[in-house]
Amino acid sequence: MYRYTVEERVFIVRTYWKTESIKSSQQQFLEKCGGRHPPSKSSIWALSKELESKGALLYEHTGGRPKMSEETIQNVKDRLLASPKKSLRRLSQESGSSRSTCQRTAKKANLHAYRISVVHELKEPDQVKRVAYCRWFQALLKESPGILDYT
């Protein structure tokens, strides 16, 4: 079905109800709107049924993701604040929400689930080993300057 303005939709339904003829309403639409494509038989019937059932000829937005409830957002946010080391998968299992819902909620709240990774701490004896390695590598580069081209 082509997108018609509200005025055009009203005109189509009005002429169809007056004349009770598809052909007649298509012809009158062409006379009024000029070069626009006339409505098809199914379009006229659909508009007529829409007006009878809903009482309006306005377009409805039917697509999109359903909105998250404030309760869900608050639940996930509280759980994430209580234990920030918890993974999103575990959080979704405990909260009963999907993983993507937990992810979107964390993003909206500007929170991030993370795990602290343990890294080796450099100590005083390590500095001696690092300096020795650097001197060895510098000597290697002086002996064969093209060695970095091979790796």
PyRosetta script that sets phi, psi and omega in degrees:
from pyrosetta import init, pose_from_sequence

init()
pose = pose_from_sequence("MYRYTVEERVFIVRTYWKTESIKSSQQQFLEKCGGRHPPSKSSIWALSKELESKGALLYEHTGGRPKMSEETIQNVKDRLLASPKKSLRRLSQESGSSRSTCQRTAKKANLHAYRISVVHELKEPDQVKRVAYCRWFQALLKESPGILDYT")
pose.set_psi(1, 132.3)
pose.set_omega(1, 177.9)
pose.set_phi(2, -70.6)
pose.set_psi(2, 157.1)
pose.set_omega(2, 178.3)
pose.set_phi(3, -84.8)
pose.set_psi(3, 116.0)
pose.set_omega(3, 177.4)
pose.set_phi(4, -109.1)
pose.set_psi(4, 150.2)
pose.set_omega(4, 176.0)
pose.set_phi(5, -69.6)
pose.set_psi(5, 168.0)
pose.set_omega(5, -179.5)
pose.set_phi(6, -62.3)
pose.set_psi(6, -40.2)
pose.set_omega(6, 179.3)
pose.set_phi(7, -62.8)
pose.set_psi(7, -42.1)
pose.set_omega(7, 178.7)
pose.set_phi(8, -65.7)
pose.set_psi(8, -39.1)
pose.set_omega(8, 178.6)
pose.set_phi(9, -63.7)
pose.set_psi(9, -43.2)
pose.set_omega(9, 178.5)
pose.set_phi(10, -62.4)
pose.set_psi(10, -43.3)
pose.set_omega(10, -179.7)
pose.set_phi(11, -61.8)
pose.set_psi(11, -42.9)
pose.set_omega(11, -179.0)
pose.set_phi(12, -61.3)
pose.set_psi(12, -49.3)
pose.set_omega(12, -177.3)
pose.set_phi(13, -67.2)
pose.set_psi(13, -41.3)
pose.set_omega(13, -179.4)
pose.set_phi(14, -61.4)
pose.set_psi(14, -46.1)
pose.set_omega(14, 180.0)
pose.set_phi(15, -67.9)
pose.set_psi(15, -34.5)
pose.set_omega(15, 178.4)
pose.set_phi(16, -66.4)
pose.set_psi(16, -42.3)
pose.set_omega(16, -179.4)
pose.set_phi(17, -69.8)
pose.set_psi(17, -34.8)
pose.set_omega(17, 179.3)
pose.set_phi(18, -69.6)
pose.set_psi(18, -49.1)
pose.set_omega(18, -173.0)
pose.set_phi(19, -90.2)
pose.set_psi(19, -21.2)
pose.set_omega(19, -174.6)
pose.set_phi(20, 53.9)
pose.set_psi(20, 34.0)
pose.set_omega(20, -178.6)
pose.set_phi(21, -139.3)
pose.set_psi(21, 128.5)
pose.set_omega(21, 177.9)
pose.set_phi(22, -66.0)
pose.set_psi(22, -47.7)
pose.set_omega(22, -177.5)
pose.set_phi(23, -60.2)
pose.set_psi(23, -43.4)
pose.set_omega(23, -178.5)
pose.set_phi(24, -64.4)
pose.set_psi(24, -42.7)
pose.set_omega(24, -180.0)
pose.set_phi(25, -68.9)
pose.set_psi(25, -32.8)
pose.set_omega(25, 175.6)
pose.set_phi(26, -66.1)
pose.set_psi(26, -42.7)
pose.set_omega(26, -180.0)
pose.set_phi(27, -65.4)
pose.set_psi(27, -44.0)
pose.set_omega(27, 179.6)
pose.set_phi(28, -64.9)
pose.set_psi(28, -34.8)
pose.set_omega(28, 177.1)
pose.set_phi(29, -64.5)
pose.set_psi(29, -43.0)
pose.set_omega(29, 178.1)
pose.set_phi(30, -62.5)
pose.set_psi(30, -40.2)
pose.set_omega(30, 179.1)
pose.set_phi(31, -64.7)
pose.set_psi(31, -40.2)
pose.set_omega(31, -177.2)
pose.set_phi(32, -77.0)
pose.set_psi(32, -45.2)
pose.set_omega(32, -171.5)
pose.set_phi(33, -99.5)
pose.set_psi(33, -1.5)
pose.set_omega(33, 174.6)
pose.set_phi(34, 70.1)
pose.set_psi(34, -116.3)
pose.set_omega(34, -171.5)
pose.set_phi(35, -79.5)
pose.set_psi(35, -0.7)
pose.set_omega(35, 179.7)
pose.set_phi(36, -66.6)
pose.set_psi(36, 149.2)
pose.set_omega(36, 178.0)
pose.set_phi(37, -68.5)
pose.set_psi(37, 128.1)
pose.set_omega(37, -179.0)
pose.set_phi(38, -69.1)
pose.set_psi(38, 151.1)
pose.set_omega(38, -179.8)
pose.set_phi(39, -68.0)
pose.set_psi(39, 144.7)
pose.set_omega(39, 178.8)
pose.set_phi(40, -78.4)
pose.set_psi(40, 170.5)
pose.set_omega(40, -180.0)
pose.set_phi(41, -60.2)
pose.set_psi(41, -44.9)
pose.set_omega(41, -179.3)
pose.set_phi(42, -66.1)
pose.set_psi(42, -34.2)
pose.set_omega(42, 178.3)
pose.set_phi(43, -65.6)
pose.set_psi(43, -43.6)
pose.set_omega(43, 179.8)
pose.set_phi(44, -63.7)
pose.set_psi(44, -44.6)
pose.set_omega(44, 178.5)
pose.set_phi(45, -63.2)
pose.set_psi(45, -42.1)
pose.set_omega(45, -179.6)
pose.set_phi(46, -63.4)
pose.set_psi(46, -42.7)
pose.set_omega(46, 178.9)
pose.set_phi(47, -64.7)
pose.set_psi(47, -40.5)
pose.set_omega(47, 179.4)
pose.set_phi(48, -63.9)
pose.set_psi(48, -45.2)
pose.set_omega(48, 178.5)
pose.set_phi(49, -64.4)
pose.set_psi(49, -38.9)
pose.set_omega(49, -179.7)
pose.set_phi(50, -62.2)
pose.set_psi(50, -42.4)
pose.set_omega(50, 179.3)
pose.set_phi(51, -67.6)
pose.set_psi(51, -39.6)
pose.set_omega(51, 179.3)
pose.set_phi(52, -66.9)
pose.set_psi(52, -42.0)
pose.set_omega(52, -175.0)
pose.set_phi(53, -82.2)
pose.set_psi(53, -44.3)
pose.set_omega(53, -175.0)
pose.set_phi(54, -97.6)
pose.set_psi(54, -24.2)
pose.set_omega(54, -178.2)
pose.set_phi(55, 80.6)
pose.set_psi(55, 12.9)
pose.set_omega(55, -179.3)
pose.set_phi(56, -149.6)
pose.set_psi(56, 156.8)
pose.set_omega(56, 178.6)
pose.set_phi(57, -117.6)
pose.set_psi(57, 23.9)
pose.set_omega(57, -179.5)
pose.set_phi(58, -85.3)
pose.set_psi(58, 153.2)
pose.set_omega(58, 177.7)
pose.set_phi(59, -76.7)
pose.set_psi(59, 140.2)
pose.set_omega(59, 175.5)
pose.set_phi(60, -108.6)
pose.set_psi(60, 141.8)
pose.set_omega(60, 173.7)
pose.set_phi(61, -82.8)
pose.set_psi(61, 115.2)
pose.set_omega(61, -174.7)
pose.set_phi(62, -108.0)
pose.set_psi(62, -12.6)
pose.set_omega(62, -174.5)
pose.set_phi(63, -99.1)
pose.set_psi(63, -178.6)
pose.set_omega(63, 174.0)
pose.set_phi(64, 104.6)
pose.set_psi(64, 167.2)
pose.set_omega(64, -178.7)
pose.set_phi(65, -81.2)
pose.set_psi(65, 138.9)
pose.set_omega(65, 176.2)
pose.set_phi(66, -66.3)
pose.set_psi(66, 146.0)
pose.set_omega(66, -177.9)
pose.set_phi(67, -71.3)
pose.set_psi(67, 146.0)
pose.set_omega(67, 176.5)
pose.set_phi(68, -78.7)
pose.set_psi(68, 140.3)
pose.set_omega(68, 179.1)
pose.set_phi(69, -75.0)
pose.set_psi(69, 153.8)
pose.set_omega(69, 178.9)
pose.set_phi(70, -62.2)
pose.set_psi(70, -32.8)
pose.set_omega(70, 179.1)
pose.set_phi(71, -62.8)
pose.set_psi(71, -44.9)
pose.set_omega(71, 179.0)
pose.set_phi(72, -63.7)
pose.set_psi(72, -45.3)
pose.set_omega(72, -179.4)
pose.set_phi(73, -60.6)
pose.set_psi(73, -46.2)
pose.set_omega(73, -178.3)
pose.set_phi(74, -65.7)
pose.set_psi(74, -39.6)
pose.set_omega(74, 179.7)
pose.set_phi(75, -60.7)
pose.set_psi(75, -49.7)
pose.set_omega(75, -178.8)
pose.set_phi(76, -66.4)
pose.set_psi(76, -40.8)
pose.set_omega(76, -179.2)
pose.set_phi(77, -62.7)
pose.set_psi(77, -44.5)
pose.set_omega(77, 179.3)
pose.set_phi(78, -62.6)
pose.set_psi(78, -42.7)
pose.set_omega(78, -179.9)
pose.set_phi(79, -65.3)
pose.set_psi(79, -38.2)
pose.set_omega(79, -179.4)
pose.set_phi(80, -70.3)
pose.set_psi(80, -36.9)
pose.set_omega(80, 177.7)
pose.set_phi(81, -70.5)
pose.set_psi(81, -34.5)
pose.set_omega(81, -179.3)
pose.set_phi(82, -67.9)
pose.set_psi(82, -38.1)
pose.set_omega(82, 179.5)
pose.set_phi(83, -141.0)
pose.set_psi(83, 86.9)
pose.set_omega(83, -176.8)
pose.set_phi(84, -69.5)
pose.set_psi(84, -15.2)
pose.set_omega(84, 179.7)
pose.set_phi(85, -81.3)
pose.set_psi(85, -9.1)
pose.set_omega(85, -176.1)
pose.set_phi(86, -72.3)
pose.set_psi(86, 138.8)
pose.set_omega(86, 179.4)
pose.set_phi(87, -73.5)
pose.set_psi(87, 158.9)
pose.set_omega(87, -180.0)
pose.set_phi(88, -66.0)
pose.set_psi(88, -32.4)
pose.set_omega(88, 178.3)
pose.set_phi(89, -65.4)
pose.set_psi(89, -45.6)
pose.set_omega(89, 178.8)
pose.set_phi(90, -65.6)
pose.set_psi(90, -40.2)
pose.set_omega(90, 178.6)
pose.set_phi(91, -61.1)
pose.set_psi(91, -41.3)
pose.set_omega(91, -179.6)
pose.set_phi(92, -68.3)
pose.set_psi(92, -36.0)
pose.set_omega(92, 177.5)
pose.set_phi(93, -65.2)
pose.set_psi(93, -42.8)
pose.set_omega(93, -177.4)
pose.set_phi(94, -73.0)
pose.set_psi(94, -36.0)
pose.set_omega(94, -176.9)
pose.set_phi(95, -84.8)
pose.set_psi(95, -17.8)
pose.set_omega(95, -178.6)
pose.set_phi(96, 82.1)
pose.set_psi(96, 7.8)
pose.set_omega(96, 177.7)
pose.set_phi(97, -100.6)
pose.set_psi(97, 162.7)
pose.set_omega(97, 178.1)
pose.set_phi(98, -72.5)
pose.set_psi(98, 162.3)
pose.set_omega(98, -179.4)
pose.set_phi(99, -63.4)
pose.set_psi(99, -39.4)
pose.set_omega(99, -179.2)
pose.set_phi(100, -67.8)
pose.set_psi(100, -33.5)
pose.set_omega(100, 176.4)
pose.set_phi(101, -64.9)
pose.set_psi(101, -43.2)
pose.set_omega(101, 177.3)
pose.set_phi(102, -62.6)
pose.set_psi(102, -39.2)
pose.set_omega(102, 179.8)
pose.set_phi(103, -64.8)
pose.set_psi(103, -46.5)
pose.set_omega(103, 179.8)
pose.set_phi(104, -64.7)
pose.set_psi(104, -39.4)
pose.set_omega(104, 179.7)
pose.set_phi(105, -64.7)
pose.set_psi(105, -44.2)
pose.set_omega(105, 178.8)
pose.set_phi(106, -61.9)
pose.set_psi(106, -38.9)
pose.set_omega(106, 179.7)
pose.set_phi(107, -67.4)
pose.set_psi(107, -43.2)
pose.set_omega(107, 179.1)
pose.set_phi(108, -63.6)
pose.set_psi(108, -36.9)
pose.set_omega(108, -179.1)
pose.set_phi(109, -83.0)
pose.set_psi(109, -0.9)
pose.set_omega(109, -179.0)
pose.set_phi(110, 60.9)
pose.set_psi(110, 37.4)
pose.set_omega(110, 176.7)
pose.set_phi(111, -114.2)
pose.set_psi(111, 154.5)
pose.set_omega(111, -179.4)
pose.set_phi(112, -135.8)
pose.set_psi(112, 126.4)
pose.set_omega(112, 173.6)
pose.set_phi(113, -75.0)
pose.set_psi(113, 133.3)
pose.set_omega(113, -179.3)
pose.set_phi(114, -149.2)
pose.set_psi(114, 163.1)
pose.set_omega(114, 173.7)
pose.set_phi(115, -121.3)
pose.set_psi(115, 136.1)
pose.set_omega(115, 178.1)
pose.set_phi(116, -78.2)
pose.set_psi(116, 127.2)
pose.set_omega(116, 178.4)
pose.set_phi(117, -98.3)
pose.set_psi(117, 135.7)
pose.set_omega(117, -178.3)
pose.set_phi(118, -81.8)
pose.set_psi(118, 129.8)
pose.set_omega(118, -179.6)
pose.set_phi(119, -120.5)
pose.set_psi(119, 150.9)
pose.set_omega(119, -180.0)
pose.set_phi(120, -68.3)
pose.set_psi(120, 131.4)
pose.set_omega(120, 179.2)
pose.set_phi(121, -88.8)
pose.set_psi(121, 133.5)
pose.set_omega(121, 178.9)
pose.set_phi(122, -80.5)
pose.set_psi(122, 129.6)
pose.set_omega(122, -179.0)
pose.set_phi(123, -115.1)
pose.set_psi(123, 177.6)
pose.set_omega(123, -176.5)
pose.set_phi(124, -58.6)
pose.set_psi(124, -44.5)
pose.set_omega(124, 179.2)
pose.set_phi(125, -64.0)
pose.set_psi(125, -25.5)
pose.set_omega(125, 179.8)
pose.set_phi(126, -68.0)
pose.set_psi(126, -29.6)
pose.set_omega(126, -178.5)
pose.set_phi(127, -64.1)
pose.set_psi(127, -38.9)
pose.set_omega(127, 179.2)
pose.set_phi(128, -63.3)
pose.set_psi(128, -43.1)
pose.set_omega(128, 180.0)
pose.set_phi(129, -66.7)
pose.set_psi(129, -37.6)
pose.set_omega(129, -179.9)
pose.set_phi(130, -66.7)
pose.set_psi(130, -41.3)
pose.set_omega(130, 179.4)
pose.set_phi(131, -65.1)
pose.set_psi(131, -41.3)
pose.set_omega(131, 179.1)
pose.set_phi(132, -62.9)
pose.set_psi(132, -41.3)
pose.set_omega(132, 179.3)
pose.set_phi(133, -64.9)
pose.set_psi(133, -42.4)
pose.set_omega(133, -179.9)
pose.set_phi(134, -62.7)
pose.set_psi(134, -41.4)
pose.set_omega(134, 179.0)
pose.set_phi(135, -65.6)
pose.set_psi(135, -41.7)
pose.set_omega(135, 179.2)
pose.set_phi(136, -62.2)
pose.set_psi(136, -42.9)
pose.set_omega(136, -178.1)
pose.set_phi(137, -67.6)
pose.set_psi(137, -38.0)
pose.set_omega(137, 177.2)
pose.set_phi(138, -64.1)
pose.set_psi(138, -40.4)
pose.set_omega(138, 178.4)
pose.set_phi(139, -65.1)
pose.set_psi(139, -39.5)
pose.set_omega(139, 178.8)
pose.set_phi(140, -62.4)
pose.set_psi(140, -40.7)
pose.set_omega(140, 179.4)
pose.set_phi(141, -67.1)
pose.set_psi(141, -33.6)
pose.set_omega(141, 178.9)
pose.set_phi(142, -70.6)
pose.set_psi(142, -37.6)
pose.set_omega(142, -179.8)
pose.set_phi(143, -68.8)
pose.set_psi(143, -46.5)
pose.set_omega(143, -179.2)
pose.set_phi(144, -135.1)
pose.set_psi(144, 92.5)
pose.set_omega(144, -173.4)
pose.set_phi(145, -67.2)
pose.set_psi(145, -20.5)
pose.set_omega(145, -179.2)
pose.set_phi(146, -89.8)
pose.set_psi(146, 11.6)
pose.set_omega(146, -175.0)
pose.set_phi(147, -66.5)
pose.set_psi(147, -30.9)
pose.set_omega(147, -179.0)
pose.set_phi(148, -71.5)
pose.set_psi(148, -18.0)
pose.set_omega(148, 178.7)
pose.set_phi(149, -71.6)
pose.set_psi(149, -23.3)
pose.set_omega(149, -177.4)
pose.set_phi(150, -85.8)
pose.set_psi(150, -20.7)
pose.set_omega(150, -176.0)
pose.set_phi(151, -104.5)
pose.dump_pdb("model.pdb")
